[in-house]
Amino acid sequence: MPTTMSVSELAQVLFASALQASDDPSPDQVRTVIEDRLRACHEDLASCAGCVAQEAGDHPEAYATRMRWALCAAHQVDPATLAAT
């Protein structure tokens, strides 16, 4: 995993995942999903950012709500606890 990730970066990775706010995920579930998504993107944060941009363009009506949720959920994750690959 990248050694230091901001909450914003964690939120972008989470946004790019299939996890939904309606799943009411625990902080451990959020951390696991972020780790899995980073592995799937080969730890390329730009790839996750590209997915966020694409979704924002495709579904602007849902973007703000999902990003707010992703930011709130990402605040629950300590970047230092992310598993190294």
PyMOL Python script that loads the backbone (N, CA, C, O; Angstrom):
from pymol import cmd

cmd.read_pdbstr("""\
ATOM      1  N   MET A   1       0.842  -1.171   0.000  1.00  0.00           N
ATOM      2  CA  MET A   1       0.000   0.000   0.000  1.00  0.00           C
ATOM      3  C   MET A   1       0.891   1.238   0.000  1.00  0.00           C
ATOM      4  O   MET A   1       2.004   1.208   0.526  1.00  0.00           O
ATOM      5  N   PRO A   2       0.411   2.302  -0.577  1.00  0.00           N
ATOM      6  CA  PRO A   2       1.171   3.541  -0.463  1.00  0.00           C
ATOM      7  C   PRO A   2       1.397   3.846   1.015  1.00  0.00           C
ATOM      8  O   PRO A   2       0.520   3.604   1.844  1.00  0.00           O
ATOM      9  N   THR A   3       2.574   4.378   1.341  1.00  0.00           N
ATOM     10  CA  THR A   3       2.918   4.541   2.748  1.00  0.00           C
ATOM     11  C   THR A   3       2.066   5.575   3.467  1.00  0.00           C
ATOM     12  O   THR A   3       1.732   5.386   4.637  1.00  0.00           O
ATOM     13  N   THR A   4       1.712   6.649   2.805  1.00  0.00           N
ATOM     14  CA  THR A   4       0.849   7.637   3.442  1.00  0.00           C
ATOM     15  C   THR A   4      -0.301   7.961   2.500  1.00  0.00           C
ATOM     16  O   THR A   4      -0.100   8.316   1.338  1.00  0.00           O
ATOM     17  N   MET A   5      -1.480   7.833   3.017  1.00  0.00           N
ATOM     18  CA  MET A   5      -2.669   8.133   2.222  1.00  0.00           C
ATOM     19  C   MET A   5      -3.538   9.098   3.010  1.00  0.00           C
ATOM     20  O   MET A   5      -3.747   8.924   4.211  1.00  0.00           O
ATOM     21  N   SER A   6      -4.034  10.097   2.336  1.00  0.00           N
ATOM     22  CA  SER A   6      -4.935  11.051   2.975  1.00  0.00           C
ATOM     23  C   SER A   6      -6.345  10.459   3.042  1.00  0.00           C
ATOM     24  O   SER A   6      -6.651   9.470   2.376  1.00  0.00           O
ATOM     25  N   VAL A   7      -7.178  11.075   3.844  1.00  0.00           N
ATOM     26  CA  VAL A   7      -8.579  10.653   3.914  1.00  0.00           C
ATOM     27  C   VAL A   7      -9.227  10.798   2.544  1.00  0.00           C
ATOM     28  O   VAL A   7     -10.035   9.961   2.142  1.00  0.00           O
ATOM     29  N   SER A   8      -8.875  11.852   1.837  1.00  0.00           N
ATOM     30  CA  SER A   8      -9.415  12.059   0.492  1.00  0.00           C
ATOM     31  C   SER A   8      -9.038  10.908  -0.443  1.00  0.00           C
ATOM     32  O   SER A   8      -9.872  10.437  -1.217  1.00  0.00           O
ATOM     33  N   GLU A   9      -7.793  10.457  -0.374  1.00  0.00           N
ATOM     34  CA  GLU A   9      -7.362   9.329  -1.212  1.00  0.00           C
ATOM     35  C   GLU A   9      -8.075   8.042  -0.811  1.00  0.00           C
ATOM     36  O   GLU A   9      -8.496   7.265  -1.667  1.00  0.00           O
ATOM     37  N   LEU A  10      -8.207   7.823   0.496  1.00  0.00           N
ATOM     38  CA  LEU A  10      -8.943   6.644   0.961  1.00  0.00           C
ATOM     39  C   LEU A  10     -10.377   6.689   0.451  1.00  0.00           C
ATOM     40  O   LEU A  10     -10.920   5.669   0.027  1.00  0.00           O
ATOM     41  N   ALA A  11     -10.990   7.863   0.492  1.00  0.00           N
ATOM     42  CA  ALA A  11     -12.373   8.015   0.024  1.00  0.00           C
ATOM     43  C   ALA A  11     -12.484   7.735  -1.465  1.00  0.00           C
ATOM     44  O   ALA A  11     -13.463   7.134  -1.906  1.00  0.00           O
ATOM     45  N   GLN A  12     -11.502   8.159  -2.247  1.00  0.00           N
ATOM     46  CA  GLN A  12     -11.533   7.886  -3.683  1.00  0.00           C
ATOM     47  C   GLN A  12     -11.467   6.390  -3.952  1.00  0.00           C
ATOM     48  O   GLN A  12     -12.177   5.874  -4.815  1.00  0.00           O
ATOM     49  N   VAL A  13     -10.612   5.700  -3.211  1.00  0.00           N
ATOM     50  CA  VAL A  13     -10.511   4.248  -3.372  1.00  0.00           C
ATOM     51  C   VAL A  13     -11.833   3.596  -2.979  1.00  0.00           C
ATOM     52  O   VAL A  13     -12.329   2.721  -3.688  1.00  0.00           O
ATOM     53  N   LEU A  14     -12.399   4.014  -1.861  1.00  0.00           N
ATOM     54  CA  LEU A  14     -13.674   3.467  -1.410  1.00  0.00           C
ATOM     55  C   LEU A  14     -14.786   3.775  -2.401  1.00  0.00           C
ATOM     56  O   LEU A  14     -15.611   2.909  -2.692  1.00  0.00           O
ATOM     57  N   PHE A  15     -14.819   4.989  -2.919  1.00  0.00           N
ATOM     58  CA  PHE A  15     -15.815   5.390  -3.911  1.00  0.00           C
ATOM     59  C   PHE A  15     -15.767   4.451  -5.113  1.00  0.00           C
ATOM     60  O   PHE A  15     -16.806   4.102  -5.673  1.00  0.00           O
ATOM     61  N   ALA A  16     -14.565   4.043  -5.508  1.00  0.00           N
ATOM     62  CA  ALA A  16     -14.377   3.197  -6.687  1.00  0.00           C
ATOM     63  C   ALA A  16     -14.719   1.729  -6.427  1.00  0.00           C
ATOM     64  O   ALA A  16     -14.651   0.907  -7.341  1.00  0.00           O
ATOM     65  N   SER A  17     -15.081   1.401  -5.199  1.00  0.00           N
ATOM     66  CA  SER A  17     -15.426   0.018  -4.856  1.00  0.00           C
ATOM     67  C   SER A  17     -16.925  -0.228  -5.030  1.00  0.00           C
ATOM     68  O   SER A  17     -17.694   0.686  -5.330  1.00  0.00           O
ATOM     69  N   ALA A  18     -17.309  -1.472  -4.836  1.00  0.00           N
ATOM     70  CA  ALA A  18     -18.725  -1.843  -4.936  1.00  0.00           C
ATOM     71  C   ALA A  18     -19.471  -1.663  -3.610  1.00  0.00           C
ATOM     72  O   ALA A  18     -20.695  -1.789  -3.570  1.00  0.00           O
ATOM     73  N   LEU A  19     -18.752  -1.373  -2.535  1.00  0.00           N
ATOM     74  CA  LEU A  19     -19.387  -1.207  -1.231  1.00  0.00           C
ATOM     75  C   LEU A  19     -20.360  -0.032  -1.266  1.00  0.00           C
ATOM     76  O   LEU A  19     -20.071   1.010  -1.854  1.00  0.00           O
ATOM     77  N   GLN A  20     -21.498  -0.210  -0.640  1.00  0.00           N
ATOM     78  CA  GLN A  20     -22.549   0.807  -0.635  1.00  0.00           C
ATOM     79  C   GLN A  20     -22.830   1.281   0.791  1.00  0.00           C
ATOM     80  O   GLN A  20     -22.661   0.528   1.751  1.00  0.00           O
ATOM     81  N   ALA A  21     -23.251   2.509   0.914  1.00  0.00           N
ATOM     82  CA  ALA A  21     -23.643   3.046   2.216  1.00  0.00           C
ATOM     83  C   ALA A  21     -24.759   2.208   2.828  1.00  0.00           C
ATOM     84  O   ALA A  21     -24.812   2.026   4.044  1.00  0.00           O
ATOM     85  N   SER A  22     -25.647   1.700   1.983  1.00  0.00           N
ATOM     86  CA  SER A  22     -26.773   0.891   2.467  1.00  0.00           C
ATOM     87  C   SER A  22     -26.317  -0.426   3.089  1.00  0.00           C
ATOM     88  O   SER A  22     -27.088  -1.082   3.789  1.00  0.00           O
ATOM     89  N   ASP A  23     -25.058  -0.820   2.836  1.00  0.00           N
ATOM     90  CA  ASP A  23     -24.499  -2.018   3.474  1.00  0.00           C
ATOM     91  C   ASP A  23     -24.182  -1.761   4.944  1.00  0.00           C
ATOM     92  O   ASP A  23     -23.947  -2.700   5.704  1.00  0.00           O
ATOM     93  N   ASP A  24     -24.175  -0.476   5.349  1.00  0.00           N
ATOM     94  CA  ASP A  24     -23.839  -0.065   6.715  1.00  0.00           C
ATOM     95  C   ASP A  24     -22.560  -0.764   7.190  1.00  0.00           C
ATOM     96  O   ASP A  24     -22.564  -1.460   8.206  1.00  0.00           O
ATOM     97  N   PRO A  25     -21.458  -0.568   6.438  1.00  0.00           N
ATOM     98  CA  PRO A  25     -20.234  -1.301   6.753  1.00  0.00           C
ATOM     99  C   PRO A  25     -19.556  -0.806   8.029  1.00  0.00           C
ATOM    100  O   PRO A  25     -19.625   0.372   8.379  1.00  0.00           O
ATOM    101  N   SER A  26     -18.907  -1.732   8.703  1.00  0.00           N
ATOM    102  CA  SER A  26     -18.107  -1.396   9.878  1.00  0.00           C
ATOM    103  C   SER A  26     -16.776  -0.804   9.406  1.00  0.00           C
ATOM    104  O   SER A  26     -16.420  -0.945   8.236  1.00  0.00           O
ATOM    105  N   PRO A  27     -16.038  -0.144  10.305  1.00  0.00           N
ATOM    106  CA  PRO A  27     -14.715   0.360   9.915  1.00  0.00           C
ATOM    107  C   PRO A  27     -13.797  -0.751   9.394  1.00  0.00           C
ATOM    108  O   PRO A  27     -13.016  -0.525   8.469  1.00  0.00           O
ATOM    109  N   ASP A  28     -13.887  -1.949   9.983  1.00  0.00           N
ATOM    110  CA  ASP A  28     -13.067  -3.069   9.497  1.00  0.00           C
ATOM    111  C   ASP A  28     -13.452  -3.460   8.077  1.00  0.00           C
ATOM    112  O   ASP A  28     -12.581  -3.761   7.261  1.00  0.00           O
ATOM    113  N   GLN A  29     -14.739  -3.459   7.778  1.00  0.00           N
ATOM    114  CA  GLN A  29     -15.180  -3.775   6.414  1.00  0.00           C
ATOM    115  C   GLN A  29     -14.697  -2.709   5.433  1.00  0.00           C
ATOM    116  O   GLN A  29     -14.264  -3.031   4.326  1.00  0.00           O
ATOM    117  N   VAL A  30     -14.771  -1.456   5.833  1.00  0.00           N
ATOM    118  CA  VAL A  30     -14.302  -0.365   4.973  1.00  0.00           C
ATOM    119  C   VAL A  30     -12.811  -0.533   4.702  1.00  0.00           C
ATOM    120  O   VAL A  30     -12.372  -0.420   3.557  1.00  0.00           O
ATOM    121  N   ARG A  31     -12.034  -0.800   5.741  1.00  0.00           N
ATOM    122  CA  ARG A  31     -10.590  -0.996   5.583  1.00  0.00           C
ATOM    123  C   ARG A  31     -10.301  -2.151   4.634  1.00  0.00           C
ATOM    124  O   ARG A  31      -9.452  -2.029   3.751  1.00  0.00           O
ATOM    125  N   THR A  32     -10.996  -3.264   4.806  1.00  0.00           N
ATOM    126  CA  THR A  32     -10.791  -4.429   3.944  1.00  0.00           C
ATOM    127  C   THR A  32     -11.124  -4.112   2.493  1.00  0.00           C
ATOM    128  O   THR A  32     -10.388  -4.504   1.588  1.00  0.00           O
ATOM    129  N   VAL A  33     -12.216  -3.413   2.267  1.00  0.00           N
ATOM    130  CA  VAL A  33     -12.610  -3.047   0.899  1.00  0.00           C
ATOM    131  C   VAL A  33     -11.573  -2.113   0.277  1.00  0.00           C
ATOM    132  O   VAL A  33     -11.234  -2.260  -0.897  1.00  0.00           O
ATOM    133  N   ILE A  34     -11.070  -1.160   1.049  1.00  0.00           N
ATOM    134  CA  ILE A  34     -10.034  -0.258   0.533  1.00  0.00           C
ATOM    135  C   ILE A  34      -8.788  -1.055   0.163  1.00  0.00           C
ATOM    136  O   ILE A  34      -8.218  -0.852  -0.909  1.00  0.00           O
ATOM    137  N   GLU A  35      -8.362  -1.959   1.042  1.00  0.00           N
ATOM    138  CA  GLU A  35      -7.188  -2.785   0.745  1.00  0.00           C
ATOM    139  C   GLU A  35      -7.401  -3.615  -0.519  1.00  0.00           C
ATOM    140  O   GLU A  35      -6.524  -3.682  -1.380  1.00  0.00           O
ATOM    141  N   ASP A  36      -8.566  -4.242  -0.624  1.00  0.00           N
ATOM    142  CA  ASP A  36      -8.869  -5.075  -1.798  1.00  0.00           C
ATOM    143  C   ASP A  36      -8.899  -4.247  -3.077  1.00  0.00           C
ATOM    144  O   ASP A  36      -8.378  -4.672  -4.108  1.00  0.00           O
ATOM    145  N   ARG A  37      -9.508  -3.064  -3.012  1.00  0.00           N
ATOM    146  CA  ARG A  37      -9.609  -2.214  -4.207  1.00  0.00           C
ATOM    147  C   ARG A  37      -8.234  -1.702  -4.627  1.00  0.00           C
ATOM    148  O   ARG A  37      -7.939  -1.615  -5.819  1.00  0.00           O
ATOM    149  N   LEU A  38      -7.393  -1.366  -3.649  1.00  0.00           N
ATOM    150  CA  LEU A  38      -6.035  -0.932  -3.988  1.00  0.00           C
ATOM    151  C   LEU A  38      -5.258  -2.051  -4.680  1.00  0.00           C
ATOM    152  O   LEU A  38      -4.529  -1.810  -5.642  1.00  0.00           O
ATOM    153  N   ARG A  39      -5.420  -3.264  -4.185  1.00  0.00           N
ATOM    154  CA  ARG A  39      -4.760  -4.404  -4.841  1.00  0.00           C
ATOM    155  C   ARG A  39      -5.274  -4.573  -6.265  1.00  0.00           C
ATOM    156  O   ARG A  39      -4.492  -4.812  -7.185  1.00  0.00           O
ATOM    157  N   ALA A  40      -6.578  -4.452  -6.445  1.00  0.00           N
ATOM    158  CA  ALA A  40      -7.175  -4.604  -7.778  1.00  0.00           C
ATOM    159  C   ALA A  40      -6.677  -3.524  -8.736  1.00  0.00           C
ATOM    160  O   ALA A  40      -6.562  -3.761  -9.939  1.00  0.00           O
ATOM    161  N   CYS A  41      -6.382  -2.346  -8.204  1.00  0.00           N
ATOM    162  CA  CYS A  41      -5.860  -1.236  -9.022  1.00  0.00           C
ATOM    163  C   CYS A  41      -4.334  -1.249  -9.075  1.00  0.00           C
ATOM    164  O   CYS A  41      -3.716  -0.310  -9.577  1.00  0.00           O
ATOM    165  N   HIS A  42      -3.732  -2.316  -8.557  1.00  0.00           N
ATOM    166  CA  HIS A  42      -2.266  -2.416  -8.503  1.00  0.00           C
ATOM    167  C   HIS A  42      -1.670  -1.206  -7.786  1.00  0.00           C
ATOM    168  O   HIS A  42      -0.620  -0.691  -8.171  1.00  0.00           O
ATOM    169  N   GLU A  43      -2.369  -0.763  -6.729  1.00  0.00           N
ATOM    170  CA  GLU A  43      -1.961   0.358  -5.886  1.00  0.00           C
ATOM    171  C   GLU A  43      -1.806   1.661  -6.666  1.00  0.00           C
ATOM    172  O   GLU A  43      -1.068   2.550  -6.243  1.00  0.00           O
ATOM    173  N   ASP A  44      -2.483   1.779  -7.782  1.00  0.00           N
ATOM    174  CA  ASP A  44      -2.421   2.974  -8.622  1.00  0.00           C
ATOM    175  C   ASP A  44      -3.577   3.903  -8.261  1.00  0.00           C
ATOM    176  O   ASP A  44      -4.704   3.714  -8.719  1.00  0.00           O
ATOM    177  N   LEU A  45      -3.286   4.908  -7.434  1.00  0.00           N
ATOM    178  CA  LEU A  45      -4.334   5.835  -6.999  1.00  0.00           C
ATOM    179  C   LEU A  45      -4.940   6.598  -8.170  1.00  0.00           C
ATOM    180  O   LEU A  45      -6.111   6.973  -8.122  1.00  0.00           O
ATOM    181  N   ALA A  46      -4.164   6.829  -9.212  1.00  0.00           N
ATOM    182  CA  ALA A  46      -4.688   7.530 -10.388  1.00  0.00           C
ATOM    183  C   ALA A  46      -5.794   6.718 -11.052  1.00  0.00           C
ATOM    184  O   ALA A  46      -6.746   7.282 -11.590  1.00  0.00           O
ATOM    185  N   SER A  47      -5.668   5.404 -11.014  1.00  0.00           N
ATOM    186  CA  SER A  47      -6.706   4.534 -11.578  1.00  0.00           C
ATOM    187  C   SER A  47      -8.018   4.705 -10.808  1.00  0.00           C
ATOM    188  O   SER A  47      -9.089   4.794 -11.408  1.00  0.00           O
ATOM    189  N   CYS A  48      -7.925   4.750  -9.489  1.00  0.00           N
ATOM    190  CA  CYS A  48      -9.125   4.961  -8.670  1.00  0.00           C
ATOM    191  C   CYS A  48      -9.700   6.353  -8.912  1.00  0.00           C
ATOM    192  O   CYS A  48     -10.917   6.521  -8.986  1.00  0.00           O
ATOM    193  N   ALA A  49      -8.831   7.343  -9.034  1.00  0.00           N
ATOM    194  CA  ALA A  49      -9.298   8.709  -9.299  1.00  0.00           C
ATOM    195  C   ALA A  49     -10.001   8.781 -10.650  1.00  0.00           C
ATOM    196  O   ALA A  49     -10.985   9.504 -10.806  1.00  0.00           O
ATOM    197  N   GLY A  50      -9.499   8.034 -11.619  1.00  0.00           N
ATOM    198  CA  GLY A  50     -10.143   7.988 -12.928  1.00  0.00           C
ATOM    199  C   GLY A  50     -11.538   7.405 -12.849  1.00  0.00           C
ATOM    200  O   GLY A  50     -12.455   7.874 -13.523  1.00  0.00           O
ATOM    201  N   CYS A  51     -11.697   6.383 -12.025  1.00  0.00           N
ATOM    202  CA  CYS A  51     -13.014   5.765 -11.828  1.00  0.00           C
ATOM    203  C   CYS A  51     -13.976   6.769 -11.189  1.00  0.00           C
ATOM    204  O   CYS A  51     -15.142   6.852 -11.574  1.00  0.00           O
ATOM    205  N   VAL A  52     -13.485   7.524 -10.219  1.00  0.00           N
ATOM    206  CA  VAL A  52     -14.314   8.537  -9.559  1.00  0.00           C
ATOM    207  C   VAL A  52     -14.764   9.583 -10.576  1.00  0.00           C
ATOM    208  O   VAL A  52     -15.933   9.965 -10.609  1.00  0.00           O
ATOM    209  N   ALA A  53     -13.829  10.039 -11.402  1.00  0.00           N
ATOM    210  CA  ALA A  53     -14.165  11.047 -12.415  1.00  0.00           C
ATOM    211  C   ALA A  53     -15.191  10.511 -13.407  1.00  0.00           C
ATOM    212  O   ALA A  53     -16.118  11.223 -13.795  1.00  0.00           O
ATOM    213  N   GLN A  54     -15.026   9.260 -13.816  1.00  0.00           N
ATOM    214  CA  GLN A  54     -15.965   8.648 -14.755  1.00  0.00           C
ATOM    215  C   GLN A  54     -17.361   8.571 -14.142  1.00  0.00           C
ATOM    216  O   GLN A  54     -18.350   8.917 -14.789  1.00  0.00           O
ATOM    217  N   GLU A  55     -17.435   8.117 -12.900  1.00  0.00           N
ATOM    218  CA  GLU A  55     -18.731   8.017 -12.224  1.00  0.00           C
ATOM    219  C   GLU A  55     -19.367   9.394 -12.030  1.00  0.00           C
ATOM    220  O   GLU A  55     -20.582   9.545 -12.158  1.00  0.00           O
ATOM    221  N   ALA A  56     -18.545  10.389 -11.723  1.00  0.00           N
ATOM    222  CA  ALA A  56     -19.076  11.745 -11.552  1.00  0.00           C
ATOM    223  C   ALA A  56     -19.698  12.244 -12.850  1.00  0.00           C
ATOM    224  O   ALA A  56     -20.727  12.920 -12.836  1.00  0.00           O
ATOM    225  N   GLY A  57     -19.070  11.909 -13.965  1.00  0.00           N
ATOM    226  CA  GLY A  57     -19.618  12.310 -15.258  1.00  0.00           C
ATOM    227  C   GLY A  57     -20.843  11.521 -15.650  1.00  0.00           C
ATOM    228  O   GLY A  57     -21.793  12.069 -16.209  1.00  0.00           O
ATOM    229  N   ASP A  58     -20.823  10.215 -15.353  1.00  0.00           N
ATOM    230  CA  ASP A  58     -21.936   9.343 -15.737  1.00  0.00           C
ATOM    231  C   ASP A  58     -23.161   9.515 -14.845  1.00  0.00           C
ATOM    232  O   ASP A  58     -24.295   9.403 -15.311  1.00  0.00           O
ATOM    233  N   HIS A  59     -22.932   9.786 -13.567  1.00  0.00           N
ATOM    234  CA  HIS A  59     -24.031   9.858 -12.592  1.00  0.00           C
ATOM    235  C   HIS A  59     -23.856  11.075 -11.679  1.00  0.00           C
ATOM    236  O   HIS A  59     -23.680  10.921 -10.470  1.00  0.00           O
ATOM    237  N   PRO A  60     -23.903  12.275 -12.244  1.00  0.00           N
ATOM    238  CA  PRO A  60     -23.662  13.467 -11.412  1.00  0.00           C
ATOM    239  C   PRO A  60     -24.673  13.624 -10.278  1.00  0.00           C
ATOM    240  O   PRO A  60     -24.360  14.212  -9.243  1.00  0.00           O
ATOM    241  N   GLU A  61     -25.872  13.104 -10.472  1.00  0.00           N
ATOM    242  CA  GLU A  61     -26.901  13.230  -9.433  1.00  0.00           C
ATOM    243  C   GLU A  61     -26.575  12.403  -8.196  1.00  0.00           C
ATOM    244  O   GLU A  61     -27.057  12.718  -7.107  1.00  0.00           O
ATOM    245  N   ALA A  62     -25.778  11.364  -8.334  1.00  0.00           N
ATOM    246  CA  ALA A  62     -25.433  10.488  -7.211  1.00  0.00           C
ATOM    247  C   ALA A  62     -24.028  10.745  -6.672  1.00  0.00           C
ATOM    248  O   ALA A  62     -23.685  10.286  -5.582  1.00  0.00           O
ATOM    249  N   TYR A  63     -23.225  11.472  -7.428  1.00  0.00           N
ATOM    250  CA  TYR A  63     -21.817  11.653  -7.070  1.00  0.00           C
ATOM    251  C   TYR A  63     -21.637  12.262  -5.679  1.00  0.00           C
ATOM    252  O   TYR A  63     -20.928  11.697  -4.847  1.00  0.00           O
ATOM    253  N   ALA A  64     -22.265  13.396  -5.419  1.00  0.00           N
ATOM    254  CA  ALA A  64     -22.043  14.103  -4.153  1.00  0.00           C
ATOM    255  C   ALA A  64     -22.446  13.257  -2.950  1.00  0.00           C
ATOM    256  O   ALA A  64     -21.742  13.231  -1.941  1.00  0.00           O
ATOM    257  N   THR A  65     -23.563  12.577  -3.055  1.00  0.00           N
ATOM    258  CA  THR A  65     -24.029  11.741  -1.946  1.00  0.00           C
ATOM    259  C   THR A  65     -23.052  10.607  -1.674  1.00  0.00           C
ATOM    260  O   THR A  65     -22.698  10.344  -0.525  1.00  0.00           O
ATOM    261  N   ARG A  66     -22.615   9.933  -2.743  1.00  0.00           N
ATOM    262  CA  ARG A  66     -21.679   8.813  -2.564  1.00  0.00           C
ATOM    263  C   ARG A  66     -20.328   9.302  -2.044  1.00  0.00           C
ATOM    264  O   ARG A  66     -19.733   8.652  -1.184  1.00  0.00           O
ATOM    265  N   MET A  67     -19.835  10.430  -2.547  1.00  0.00           N
ATOM    266  CA  MET A  67     -18.541  10.927  -2.080  1.00  0.00           C
ATOM    267  C   MET A  67     -18.624  11.373  -0.629  1.00  0.00           C
ATOM    268  O   MET A  67     -17.683  11.150   0.132  1.00  0.00           O
ATOM    269  N   ARG A  68     -19.729  11.999  -0.224  1.00  0.00           N
ATOM    270  CA  ARG A  68     -19.894  12.361   1.194  1.00  0.00           C
ATOM    271  C   ARG A  68     -19.827  11.119   2.070  1.00  0.00           C
ATOM    272  O   ARG A  68     -19.158  11.113   3.104  1.00  0.00           O
ATOM    273  N   TRP A  69     -20.528  10.063   1.648  1.00  0.00           N
ATOM    274  CA  TRP A  69     -20.488   8.817   2.410  1.00  0.00           C
ATOM    275  C   TRP A  69     -19.065   8.258   2.436  1.00  0.00           C
ATOM    276  O   TRP A  69     -18.581   7.851   3.492  1.00  0.00           O
ATOM    277  N   ALA A  70     -18.393   8.234   1.287  1.00  0.00           N
ATOM    278  CA  ALA A  70     -17.035   7.686   1.215  1.00  0.00           C
ATOM    279  C   ALA A  70     -16.084   8.468   2.119  1.00  0.00           C
ATOM    280  O   ALA A  70     -15.237   7.873   2.784  1.00  0.00           O
ATOM    281  N   LEU A  71     -16.215   9.782   2.148  1.00  0.00           N
ATOM    282  CA  LEU A  71     -15.366  10.595   3.024  1.00  0.00           C
ATOM    283  C   LEU A  71     -15.640  10.295   4.496  1.00  0.00           C
ATOM    284  O   LEU A  71     -14.706  10.153   5.285  1.00  0.00           O
ATOM    285  N   CYS A  72     -16.902  10.198   4.863  1.00  0.00           N
ATOM    286  CA  CYS A  72     -17.256   9.871   6.257  1.00  0.00           C
ATOM    287  C   CYS A  72     -16.732   8.493   6.644  1.00  0.00           C
ATOM    288  O   CYS A  72     -16.178   8.316   7.729  1.00  0.00           O
ATOM    289  N   ALA A  73     -16.906   7.525   5.762  1.00  0.00           N
ATOM    290  CA  ALA A  73     -16.440   6.163   6.041  1.00  0.00           C
ATOM    291  C   ALA A  73     -14.920   6.115   6.101  1.00  0.00           C
ATOM    292  O   ALA A  73     -14.359   5.415   6.944  1.00  0.00           O
ATOM    293  N   ALA A  74     -14.249   6.846   5.224  1.00  0.00           N
ATOM    294  CA  ALA A  74     -12.782   6.847   5.195  1.00  0.00           C
ATOM    295  C   ALA A  74     -12.204   7.464   6.461  1.00  0.00           C
ATOM    296  O   ALA A  74     -11.114   7.085   6.888  1.00  0.00           O
ATOM    297  N   HIS A  75     -12.918   8.406   7.065  1.00  0.00           N
ATOM    298  CA  HIS A  75     -12.461   9.012   8.320  1.00  0.00           C
ATOM    299  C   HIS A  75     -12.365   7.976   9.432  1.00  0.00           C
ATOM    300  O   HIS A  75     -11.652   8.196  10.411  1.00  0.00           O
ATOM    301  N   GLN A  76     -13.060   6.862   9.307  1.00  0.00           N
ATOM    302  CA  GLN A  76     -13.051   5.819  10.331  1.00  0.00           C
ATOM    303  C   GLN A  76     -11.846   4.891  10.202  1.00  0.00           C
ATOM    304  O   GLN A  76     -11.612   4.054  11.073  1.00  0.00           O
ATOM    305  N   VAL A  77     -11.081   5.035   9.119  1.00  0.00           N
ATOM    306  CA  VAL A  77      -9.967   4.131   8.847  1.00  0.00           C
ATOM    307  C   VAL A  77      -8.650   4.856   9.104  1.00  0.00           C
ATOM    308  O   VAL A  77      -8.414   5.943   8.577  1.00  0.00           O
ATOM    309  N   ASP A  78      -7.805   4.247   9.912  1.00  0.00           N
ATOM    310  CA  ASP A  78      -6.465   4.771  10.145  1.00  0.00           C
ATOM    311  C   ASP A  78      -5.565   4.242   9.032  1.00  0.00           C
ATOM    312  O   ASP A  78      -5.367   3.031   8.935  1.00  0.00           O
ATOM    313  N   PRO A  79      -5.015   5.119   8.190  1.00  0.00           N
ATOM    314  CA  PRO A  79      -4.180   4.644   7.079  1.00  0.00           C
ATOM    315  C   PRO A  79      -3.029   3.752   7.535  1.00  0.00           C
ATOM    316  O   PRO A  79      -2.571   2.896   6.778  1.00  0.00           O
ATOM    317  N   ALA A  80      -2.563   3.945   8.758  1.00  0.00           N
ATOM    318  CA  ALA A  80      -1.459   3.132   9.267  1.00  0.00           C
ATOM    319  C   ALA A  80      -1.863   1.675   9.463  1.00  0.00           C
ATOM    320  O   ALA A  80      -1.000   0.805   9.572  1.00  0.00           O
ATOM    321  N   THR A  81      -3.167   1.400   9.509  1.00  0.00           N
ATOM    322  CA  THR A  81      -3.619   0.024   9.733  1.00  0.00           C
ATOM    323  C   THR A  81      -3.841  -0.743   8.437  1.00  0.00           C
ATOM    324  O   THR A  81      -4.181  -1.926   8.473  1.00  0.00           O
ATOM    325  N   LEU A  82      -3.653  -0.083   7.285  1.00  0.00           N
ATOM    326  CA  LEU A  82      -3.831  -0.787   6.014  1.00  0.00           C
ATOM    327  C   LEU A  82      -2.732  -1.825   5.855  1.00  0.00           C
ATOM    328  O   LEU A  82      -1.563  -1.559   6.135  1.00  0.00           O
ATOM    329  N   ALA A  83      -3.119  -3.004   5.406  1.00  0.00           N
ATOM    330  CA  ALA A  83      -2.156  -4.089   5.227  1.00  0.00           C
ATOM    331  C   ALA A  83      -1.255  -3.796   4.045  1.00  0.00           C
ATOM    332  O   ALA A  83      -1.700  -3.283   3.018  1.00  0.00           O
ATOM    333  N   ALA A  84       0.002  -4.125   4.198  1.00  0.00           N
ATOM    334  CA  ALA A  84       0.949  -4.007   3.080  1.00  0.00           C
ATOM    335  C   ALA A  84       0.759  -5.195   2.162  1.00  0.00           C
ATOM    336  O   ALA A  84       0.421  -6.293   2.604  1.00  0.00           O
ATOM    337  N   THR A  85       0.983  -4.960   0.863  1.00  0.00           N
ATOM    338  CA  THR A  85       0.863  -6.068  -0.090  1.00  0.00           C
ATOM    339  C   THR A  85       2.210  -6.649  -0.378  1.00  0.00           C
ATOM    340  O   THR A  85       2.321  -7.594  -1.159  1.00  0.00           O
TER     341      THR A  85
END
""", "prot")
cmd.dss("prot")
cmd.show_as("cartoon", "prot")
cmd.util.cbc("prot")
cmd.orient("prot")
